Amino acid sequence: MKAVVQRVTRASVTVGGEQISAIGRGLCVLLGISVEDTQKELEHMVRKILNLRVFEDDSGKHWSKSVMDKQYEVLCVSQFTLQCILKGNKPDYHLAMPTEQAEGFYNSFLEQLRKAYRPELIKDGKFGAYMQVHIQNDGPVTIELESPTTGTTISDPKQLSKLEKQQQRKEKTRAKGPSESSKERNTPRKEDRSASSGAEGDVSSEREP
Protein backbone atom coordinates (compact mmCIF):
# COMPACT_ATOMS: atom_id res chain seq x y z
CA MET A 1 0.00 0.00 0.00
CA LYS A 2 1.30 3.44 -0.92
CA ALA A 3 0.14 6.88 0.13
CA VAL A 4 1.12 10.40 -0.83
CA VAL A 5 0.26 12.65 2.11
CA GLN A 6 0.14 16.40 1.58
CA ARG A 7 -0.22 19.04 4.25
CA VAL A 8 -2.86 21.42 2.99
CA THR A 9 -4.60 24.67 3.85
CA ARG A 10 -7.57 23.36 1.87
CA ALA A 11 -8.48 20.62 -0.57
CA SER A 12 -11.59 19.48 -2.43
CA VAL A 13 -12.93 16.90 -4.89
CA THR A 14 -15.17 17.71 -7.84
CA VAL A 15 -17.05 15.13 -9.92
CA GLY A 16 -18.97 16.15 -13.04
CA GLY A 17 -18.64 19.82 -12.20
CA GLU A 18 -20.08 19.34 -8.68
CA GLN A 19 -17.96 19.63 -5.56
CA ILE A 20 -18.65 16.54 -3.49
CA SER A 21 -16.12 16.91 -0.69
CA ALA A 22 -13.89 19.59 0.85
CA ILE A 23 -11.69 20.23 3.88
CA GLY A 24 -9.88 23.16 5.45
CA ARG A 25 -6.46 22.79 7.05
CA GLY A 26 -5.27 19.22 7.41
CA LEU A 27 -4.07 16.35 5.22
CA CYS A 28 -4.93 15.25 1.70
CA VAL A 29 -4.16 11.55 1.27
CA LEU A 30 -3.81 9.89 -2.15
CA LEU A 31 -3.99 6.13 -1.53
CA GLY A 32 -2.80 3.34 -3.85
CA ILE A 33 -3.85 -0.21 -2.95
CA SER A 34 -1.76 -3.19 -4.05
CA VAL A 35 -2.92 -6.72 -4.94
CA GLU A 36 -0.82 -7.97 -2.00
CA ASP A 37 -2.31 -5.69 0.67
CA THR A 38 -4.01 -7.20 3.71
CA GLN A 39 -5.58 -5.97 6.93
CA LYS A 40 -2.07 -5.69 8.39
CA GLU A 41 -0.98 -3.15 5.76
CA LEU A 42 -4.27 -1.27 6.14
CA GLU A 43 -3.85 -0.86 9.90
CA HIS A 44 -0.21 0.19 9.50
CA MET A 45 -1.13 2.92 7.03
CA VAL A 46 -3.96 4.25 9.21
CA ARG A 47 -1.59 4.58 12.18
CA LYS A 48 1.09 6.29 10.10
CA ILE A 49 -1.25 8.84 8.55
CA LEU A 50 -2.91 9.84 11.80
CA ASN A 51 0.37 10.07 13.75
CA LEU A 52 2.50 11.75 11.07
CA ARG A 53 4.01 14.85 12.67
CA VAL A 54 3.90 17.51 9.97
CA PHE A 55 2.32 20.39 11.92
CA GLU A 56 3.78 22.95 14.30
CA ASP A 57 2.89 23.23 17.98
CA ASP A 58 1.48 26.32 19.70
CA SER A 59 4.97 27.79 20.10
CA GLY A 60 5.66 27.45 16.38
CA LYS A 61 7.98 24.43 16.63
CA HIS A 62 7.83 22.51 13.35
CA TRP A 63 7.32 18.76 12.87
CA SER A 64 5.91 18.25 16.34
CA LYS A 65 2.14 17.69 16.00
CA SER A 66 -0.06 15.23 14.09
CA VAL A 67 -3.41 15.84 12.42
CA MET A 68 -5.08 14.31 15.48
CA ASP A 69 -3.14 16.56 17.85
CA LYS A 70 -4.37 19.61 15.95
CA GLN A 71 -7.88 18.23 15.33
CA TYR A 72 -7.58 18.99 11.63
CA GLU A 73 -9.42 17.28 8.74
CA VAL A 74 -8.34 14.48 6.40
CA LEU A 75 -9.42 14.14 2.76
CA CYS A 76 -8.77 10.69 1.22
CA VAL A 77 -8.75 9.97 -2.49
CA SER A 78 -8.36 6.48 -4.00
CA GLN A 79 -5.39 6.62 -6.40
CA PHE A 80 -4.61 3.30 -8.13
CA THR A 81 -2.01 4.99 -10.37
CA LEU A 82 0.38 5.04 -7.39
CA GLN A 83 0.88 1.32 -8.11
CA CYS A 84 2.21 2.13 -11.58
CA ILE A 85 5.16 0.32 -13.13
CA LEU A 86 6.65 1.80 -16.30
CA LYS A 87 7.24 -0.44 -19.31
CA GLY A 88 9.37 1.94 -21.27
CA ASN A 89 7.18 5.04 -21.18
CA LYS A 90 3.86 3.21 -20.85
CA PRO A 91 2.29 2.88 -17.39
CA ASP A 92 1.33 -0.63 -16.29
CA TYR A 93 -1.08 -1.15 -13.38
CA HIS A 94 -1.11 -4.92 -12.87
CA LEU A 95 0.11 -4.47 -9.26
CA ALA A 96 -2.98 -2.43 -8.35
CA MET A 97 -5.78 -4.31 -6.62
CA PRO A 98 -8.68 -5.01 -9.05
CA THR A 99 -11.62 -2.61 -8.77
CA GLU A 100 -14.12 -5.12 -7.40
CA GLN A 101 -11.79 -5.94 -4.47
CA ALA A 102 -10.26 -2.49 -4.04
CA GLU A 103 -13.56 -0.71 -3.38
CA GLY A 104 -14.33 -2.83 -0.33
CA PHE A 105 -10.73 -2.54 0.87
CA TYR A 106 -10.79 1.24 0.47
CA ASN A 107 -14.06 1.49 2.39
CA SER A 108 -12.48 -0.56 5.19
CA PHE A 109 -9.57 1.89 5.21
CA LEU A 110 -11.97 4.81 5.64
CA GLU A 111 -13.84 2.96 8.37
CA GLN A 112 -10.61 2.34 10.29
CA LEU A 113 -9.63 6.00 9.99
CA ARG A 114 -12.99 7.08 11.36
CA LYS A 115 -12.80 4.60 14.24
CA ALA A 116 -9.31 5.77 15.19
CA TYR A 117 -10.13 9.49 14.87
CA ARG A 118 -13.25 11.65 14.67
CA PRO A 119 -15.51 10.34 11.86
CA GLU A 120 -16.84 13.78 10.96
CA LEU A 121 -13.30 14.95 10.16
CA ILE A 122 -12.61 12.17 7.62
CA LYS A 123 -13.77 13.05 4.10
CA ASP A 124 -13.29 11.21 0.81
CA GLY A 125 -13.80 11.46 -2.92
CA LYS A 126 -15.90 9.08 -5.01
CA PHE A 127 -14.33 5.68 -5.62
CA GLY A 128 -13.89 4.83 -9.30
CA ALA A 129 -15.14 8.21 -10.51
CA TYR A 130 -13.30 10.62 -12.77
CA MET A 131 -12.36 13.30 -10.24
CA GLN A 132 -10.76 16.70 -10.20
CA VAL A 133 -8.78 17.01 -6.98
CA HIS A 134 -7.94 20.56 -5.93
CA ILE A 135 -5.07 20.70 -3.45
CA GLN A 136 -3.57 23.80 -1.89
CA ASN A 137 -0.36 22.38 -0.49
CA ASP A 138 0.91 24.13 2.62
CA GLY A 139 4.69 24.49 2.58
CA PRO A 140 4.85 22.61 0.27
CA VAL A 141 4.94 19.49 2.44
CA THR A 142 4.54 16.12 0.74
CA ILE A 143 5.35 12.81 2.45
CA GLU A 144 5.42 9.40 0.71
CA LEU A 145 4.38 6.42 2.83
CA GLU A 146 4.66 2.74 1.99
CA SER A 147 3.51 -0.16 4.12
CA PRO A 148 6.19 -2.72 5.07
CA THR A 149 6.14 -6.06 3.25
CA THR A 150 7.18 -9.50 4.50
CA GLY A 151 9.39 -10.08 1.45
CA THR A 152 10.84 -8.28 -1.52
CA THR A 153 8.83 -8.55 -4.71
CA ILE A 154 10.59 -7.99 -8.01
CA SER A 155 8.01 -6.11 -10.02
CA ASP A 156 10.18 -4.65 -12.78
CA PRO A 157 10.11 -7.10 -15.74
CA LYS A 158 13.62 -6.07 -16.85
CA GLN A 159 15.05 -6.62 -13.37
CA LEU A 160 13.31 -9.99 -13.12
CA SER A 161 14.71 -11.07 -16.50
CA LYS A 162 18.22 -10.00 -15.45
CA LEU A 163 18.02 -12.04 -12.24
CA GLU A 164 16.77 -15.09 -14.15
CA LYS A 165 19.72 -14.90 -16.57
CA GLN A 166 22.17 -14.61 -13.68
CA GLN A 167 20.66 -17.71 -12.07
CA GLN A 168 20.89 -19.65 -15.37
CA ARG A 169 24.60 -18.79 -15.68
CA LYS A 170 25.22 -20.03 -12.14
CA GLU A 171 23.46 -23.31 -12.90
CA LYS A 172 25.52 -23.83 -16.08
CA THR A 173 28.73 -23.18 -14.14
CA ARG A 174 27.79 -25.76 -11.51
CA ALA A 175 26.92 -28.32 -14.23
CA LYS A 176 30.40 -28.03 -15.80
CA GLY A 177 32.03 -29.03 -12.53
CA PRO A 178 34.97 -27.38 -10.76
CA SER A 179 37.14 -25.03 -12.73
CA GLU A 180 40.78 -25.73 -13.57
CA SER A 181 41.94 -23.35 -10.87
CA SER A 182 39.86 -25.13 -8.23
CA LYS A 183 41.23 -28.51 -9.44
CA GLU A 184 44.75 -27.21 -8.98
CA ARG A 185 43.92 -26.02 -5.47
CA ASN A 186 42.52 -29.44 -4.56
CA THR A 187 45.45 -31.45 -6.06
CA PRO A 188 48.39 -31.99 -3.65
CA ARG A 189 51.69 -30.62 -4.88
CA LYS A 190 54.40 -33.07 -5.89
CA GLU A 191 56.62 -32.30 -2.90
CA ASP A 192 53.65 -32.68 -0.56
CA ARG A 193 52.93 -36.19 -1.93
CA SER A 194 56.49 -37.34 -1.56
CA ALA A 195 56.79 -35.94 1.94
CA SER A 196 53.62 -37.57 3.14
CA SER A 197 54.35 -40.99 1.60
CA GLY A 198 57.96 -41.08 2.75
CA ALA A 199 57.62 -41.01 6.52
CA GLU A 200 54.56 -43.21 6.66
CA GLY A 201 56.18 -45.75 4.28
CA ASP A 202 59.23 -46.12 6.52
CA VAL A 203 57.14 -46.75 9.59
CA SER A 204 55.06 -49.41 7.80
CA SER A 205 58.16 -51.25 6.54
CA GLU A 206 59.61 -51.38 10.04
CA ARG A 207 56.50 -53.15 11.29
CA GLU A 208 56.78 -55.93 8.73
CA PRO A 209 58.34 -59.18 10.05
C-alpha positions in Angstrom: 0.0 0.0 0.0 1.3 3.4 -0.9 0.1 6.9 0.1 1.1 10.4 -0.8 0.3 12.6 2.1 0.1 16.4 1.6 -0.2 19.0 4.3 -2.9 21.4 3.0 -4.6 24.7 3.9 -7.6 23.4 1.9 -8.5 20.6 -0.6 -11.6 19.5 -2.4 -12.9 16.9 -4.9 -15.2 17.7 -7.8 -17.1 15.1 -9.9 -19.0 16.1 -13.0 -18.6 19.8 -12.2 -20.1 19.3 -8.7 -18.0 19.6 -5.6 -18.6 16.5 -3.5 -16.1 16.9 -0.7 -13.9 19.6 0.8 -11.7 20.2 3.9 -9.9 23.2 5.4 -6.5 22.8 7.0 -5.3 19.2 7.4 -4.1 16.4 5.2 -4.9 15.2 1.7 -4.2 11.5 1.3 -3.8 9.9 -2.1 -4.0 6.1 -1.5 -2.8 3.3 -3.9 -3.8 -0.2 -2.9 -1.8 -3.2 -4.1 -2.9 -6.7 -4.9 -0.8 -8.0 -2.0 -2.3 -5.7 0.7 -4.0 -7.2 3.7 -5.6 -6.0 6.9 -2.1 -5.7 8.4 -1.0 -3.1 5.8 -4.3 -1.3 6.1 -3.9 -0.9 9.9 -0.2 0.2 9.5 -1.1 2.9 7.0 -4.0 4.3 9.2 -1.6 4.6 12.2 1.1 6.3 10.1 -1.3 8.8 8.6 -2.9 9.8 11.8 0.4 10.1 13.7 2.5 11.7 11.1 4.0 14.9 12.7 3.9 17.5 10.0 2.3 20.4 11.9 3.8 22.9 14.3 2.9 23.2 18.0 1.5 26.3 19.7 5.0 27.8 20.1 5.7 27.5 16.4 8.0 24.4 16.6 7.8 22.5 13.3 7.3 18.8 12.9 5.9 18.2 16.3 2.1 17.7 16.0 -0.1 15.2 14.1 -3.4 15.8 12.4 -5.1 14.3 15.5 -3.1 16.6 17.9 -4.4 19.6 15.9 -7.9 18.2 15.3 -7.6 19.0 11.6 -9.4 17.3 8.7 -8.3 14.5 6.4 -9.4 14.1 2.8 -8.8 10.7 1.2 -8.7 10.0 -2.5 -8.4 6.5 -4.0 -5.4 6.6 -6.4 -4.6 3.3 -8.1 -2.0 5.0 -10.4 0.4 5.0 -7.4 0.9 1.3 -8.1 2.2 2.1 -11.6 5.2 0.3 -13.1 6.7 1.8 -16.3 7.2 -0.4 -19.3 9.4 1.9 -21.3 7.2 5.0 -21.2 3.9 3.2 -20.9 2.3 2.9 -17.4 1.3 -0.6 -16.3 -1.1 -1.2 -13.4 -1.1 -4.9 -12.9 0.1 -4.5 -9.3 -3.0 -2.4 -8.3 -5.8 -4.3 -6.6 -8.7 -5.0 -9.1 -11.6 -2.6 -8.8 -14.1 -5.1 -7.4 -11.8 -5.9 -4.5 -10.3 -2.5 -4.0 -13.6 -0.7 -3.4 -14.3 -2.8 -0.3 -10.7 -2.5 0.9 -10.8 1.2 0.5 -14.1 1.5 2.4 -12.5 -0.6 5.2 -9.6 1.9 5.2 -12.0 4.8 5.6 -13.8 3.0 8.4 -10.6 2.3 10.3 -9.6 6.0 10.0 -13.0 7.1 11.4 -12.8 4.6 14.2 -9.3 5.8 15.2 -10.1 9.5 14.9 -13.2 11.6 14.7 -15.5 10.3 11.9 -16.8 13.8 11.0 -13.3 15.0 10.2 -12.6 12.2 7.6 -13.8 13.0 4.1 -13.3 11.2 0.8 -13.8 11.5 -2.9 -15.9 9.1 -5.0 -14.3 5.7 -5.6 -13.9 4.8 -9.3 -15.1 8.2 -10.5 -13.3 10.6 -12.8 -12.4 13.3 -10.2 -10.8 16.7 -10.2 -8.8 17.0 -7.0 -7.9 20.6 -5.9 -5.1 20.7 -3.4 -3.6 23.8 -1.9 -0.4 22.4 -0.5 0.9 24.1 2.6 4.7 24.5 2.6 4.8 22.6 0.3 4.9 19.5 2.4 4.5 16.1 0.7 5.3 12.8 2.4 5.4 9.4 0.7 4.4 6.4 2.8 4.7 2.7 2.0 3.5 -0.2 4.1 6.2 -2.7 5.1 6.1 -6.1 3.3 7.2 -9.5 4.5 9.4 -10.1 1.5 10.8 -8.3 -1.5 8.8 -8.5 -4.7 10.6 -8.0 -8.0 8.0 -6.1 -10.0 10.2 -4.6 -12.8 10.1 -7.1 -15.7 13.6 -6.1 -16.9 15.0 -6.6 -13.4 13.3 -10.0 -13.1 14.7 -11.1 -16.5 18.2 -10.0 -15.4 18.0 -12.0 -12.2 16.8 -15.1 -14.2 19.7 -14.9 -16.6 22.2 -14.6 -13.7 20.7 -17.7 -12.1 20.9 -19.6 -15.4 24.6 -18.8 -15.7 25.2 -20.0 -12.1 23.5 -23.3 -12.9 25.5 -23.8 -16.1 28.7 -23.2 -14.1 27.8 -25.8 -11.5 26.9 -28.3 -14.2 30.4 -28.0 -15.8 32.0 -29.0 -12.5 35.0 -27.4 -10.8 37.1 -25.0 -12.7 40.8 -25.7 -13.6 41.9 -23.4 -10.9 39.9 -25.1 -8.2 41.2 -28.5 -9.4 44.8 -27.2 -9.0 43.9 -26.0 -5.5 42.5 -29.4 -4.6 45.4 -31.4 -6.1 48.4 -32.0 -3.7 51.7 -30.6 -4.9 54.4 -33.1 -5.9 56.6 -32.3 -2.9 53.6 -32.7 -0.6 52.9 -36.2 -1.9 56.5 -37.3 -1.6 56.8 -35.9 1.9 53.6 -37.6 3.1 54.4 -41.0 1.6 58.0 -41.1 2.7 57.6 -41.0 6.5 54.6 -43.2 6.7 56.2 -45.7 4.3 59.2 -46.1 6.5 57.1 -46.8 9.6 55.1 -49.4 7.8 58.2 -51.3 6.5 59.6 -51.4 10.0 56.5 -53.2 11.3 56.8 -55.9 8.7 58.3 -59.2 10.0 
